[in-house]
Amino acid sequence: METNEQPIESAAQEVPSTSEPPSVNIQDLQVLRSCIQIACTRGAFKAEEMQTVGTAFNRLNAFLQHVENPQPAEAPEPEAAPTQGE
């Protein structure tokens, strides 16, 4: 019997071996957010797991929205000019 299975190539990038600690950037977190959305729409999680996944997703999404749309910093109030005679 012949199989048509072909090896699946990994889409993950190989991490070079360096002395630097591993890091995660904003783009990695955006990809993770998309993965959670796709997994949920495809029914990858059991019903009893949805609250945990949803909580994690909401926290991740709130963080990314904060980073992607930074609020303008409040301008410091100008110092009062010294009055004559002081």
N, C-alpha and C positions, 0 to 999 in steps of 0.2 A: 504494500500500500504506500502510495506516494503522498507526501505532505507538501503543502504550498506555504509552509511557515517560513518567514524570512526573519533574520535577526532584527530586532528593533534597535535603531541607533539612538543613543542618548542625546537629548537636546541640551543637557546640562553642560556648562562650560567647565573645563578642568581648572581647578584652582592651583596656581603655581605654588610650589613648595618654597616658602620664605619664612623668615622669622617674625613677620608681621602677624598679628592676631587676625582672625577672620572678621569681616565687617559686613554690615547690611546697610544698603543705601535706600533712598526713597523709591527708586525705580523697583527694587526688589520687593518692597512693601506693596507697591501698586500692582505688581504681578500677583502677589499673594492674595490681595483683595479680589482680583479677577478670578483667580483659581477657586476661591471660596464661593463666589457668585455662580460660577459654572457648575461646580460640584453640587450646589444646592438645587439648581434648576434641573440637574440630571438625576436627582434623587440619591445622591451618594451617601447621605447621612440618614440614620434611623431617627424616628420621631423623638425618642428620648435624648438624642444628641443635639437636636436643633437649638435648644436654649443655650447650651454651652458654645456652640458654633456661632450662633447669633450674637451673643454677648461679645465674643472675641472679635467678630466682624464689625460690630458697632464701635468698639473701642479703636480698632485699626482704622476704620473709615473716618471717625472723628479726628484722629491724629493726622491722617493724610489731608483732610479738608483744611485743617488748621495750617499745615505746612504749605499746601498748594495755594491757599488764599490768605496770606498773612494780613492781619489787621494793621492799619497804620499805627505807628507808635504815637502815643500822646505827646504833643509838643510841651516842653517844660514851660511853665509860666515865667514871663519875663520878671526879672527882679525889679522891685520898686526903686525908682531913682531917689537918691538921698535928697532931702529937702534942704533949703538954705538954712544955715544956722546950726547945723549939726556937726 
